[in-house]
């Protein structure tokens, strides 16, 4: 089975369970946070994806990490994926799950990277702006990323909008270099 098909199959299974439990939105939010934590921590990603580490140990890492911070459904789903040896793929599986969920509702997922948490008003205005830019309703998912010094990086599907201070300074630097 091709890797993309395997990812989609796991995402479909997670979707089916979360939906059957009536917790699709909350489980999606929790898994999104878990996936971003795994992406941001090389040691965690390596441990969860280590085929030489017994499945029980990988599952214990998930239980220790999530504990009482997530629902039993989220804990069970993350643990199942890790036990199956797909811990390293969990971020891609979660992204596919969120995409499935959004598509079912006629929406798109917008991943927003920001150095700080955004207020409800900022999220609402951002969702409105993205809806205007894409022509679709969007589910805004925020990732706190300290490397984003100021501004935002937004990814909706294959489209990336880089509104960071770093990007703007780079553009200004290139513009000034072109003039000399």
N, C-alpha and C positions, 0 to 999 in steps of 0.2 A: 504494500500500500504506500503510495507516495506520501511524503511528509505533510503536504498541504491537506490531502484528504484525511490523514490521521488527525491533524489538528482540528479540522472541521467536524470529524466524527466525535471527538472528545467534547468539543464545544456544543454540539447537538445534544449529547448525553447530559451535560451539565444544564443546558437550557431546559431539557425535558424534566429533569428532577426539580429544578428551582421553580419552574412554572407549575408543575403538579403540586408542589408544596405551597403555592400561592405567594412565593417570596422572590419572584424573579427580579424585581427592582432592588430590593435590599441586598439580596445575594450578589447581584451584579455589582453594586456599589462596594460591597465588602471585598469581593474577589478582585475588583479593580485596584483597591488599595494594596492587597496582598501581592498582586502581580507587579505593581510599581516598586514595592519593597524588595522583591526578588530581583528585579532589573537593576536596582540601585545598589545591590550588595553582592559583590563577586563571590565572597566566601559562602554566603547563603545559597546562591545559585549553584555553585559547585557542589555543595553538600547535598542539596535536594536532587541534583542530577547525577550523583555519583553511583554508578551501577555496582560498585564494590561494597558500598555501605548497605547493610541489610534494610529491607523495606520497613521493618519495625522501627529502626533508628530514624529513618527519614520521616516516617509518620510522627514519631515523637518530637522531632524538630518542629513540624507543623503545629502539633498540639501545644508545644511550649511557646511558639511564636504567637499563635492566635488565641489560645486559651479561652477566656471568657470575653474576649474583645469582639468575637463574631458569633453569629448564630450557629446552632448545631448543624444546620444544612450546609452553610459555608465551610465549616470545619470538616464535615464529612466529605464534601466534594473535593476540597483541596487535598485532603488526606488520600482520597482515592486516586487522584491524578498522580500524586507523589509515589504512592505505593506501586502504581503501574509502571514506574520508571520514567514518567514524563514531567518530573519536577522542573527541569530546565525549560520545558516548553510551556509551562503554565502561563506566562505572560501572553504568548501568542494565542493560546487556547482561550484565555479570558477575553482578549481583544476580539476574537472570532465570536464568542458568546455575546458580547456587547453589541457587535455589529448585527448579529442575528436578531437580537431583541429589538434594536432600533429599527431594522428593516421591517419587522413584523408590524411596527407601529407607524411606518412611513416616515421614519426619521433617519438621521445620520449621527454618528458619534464624532464629537469634536474634542480632541485631547489638547488641553491647554496647559502649557508649562509656564509657571510663574515662580518668582523668588518668594512671594508671600501668598498667604491664603486670600482669596477674593471674597468680598462681602456679597450678600444676597443681591444687593442693588447692582453691583458690578457684574455679577453672573447674569442677571436679567438683561442688562444692557448689552453684554457680550453676546448672549443668545439671540437677541433681537438683531444685532449687527451681522452675526453669522447667518441668520435666517435670510436676511436681505442679500448677503453676498453669495450664498449658495442656492437660494431658492427652495431650501428644505428646512423643515423643523430640525433642530439639533439637540442632542443630549450633551451637555457640556460636562466633561470630566477634567478636573483640575489635578495636576501633578505639581507638588511643590519641588522646585529644582533650584538649589542655591547657585548653580552656575549661571542662571539667568539673572544677571545683575539688575536689570530694570526692563520693564515692558513684558511682552508675552510672545511665546511661540505657539501657534495654533496649527494643529493638523486635523484636517477633515478629509478622510479618504486619502487620496494621493496628493492633495493640495496642501502646501505648507505656507503659512503666513508668518514671516519672521518680523515682529515689531519690537525686537529687543534693542536696547541702547547699544549693545555691542555691534549688532548688525547695522544700525544707522551710522555709527561711527566708522565702521568699515566702508560703507557706501560713500561717506563724506571723504574718507582718506583716498579712496579710488578716484573720486571726482577731482580732488585736488591734485593727485598724481597725474591724471590725464591732462590737466591744464599746464603742467610744467614741462 
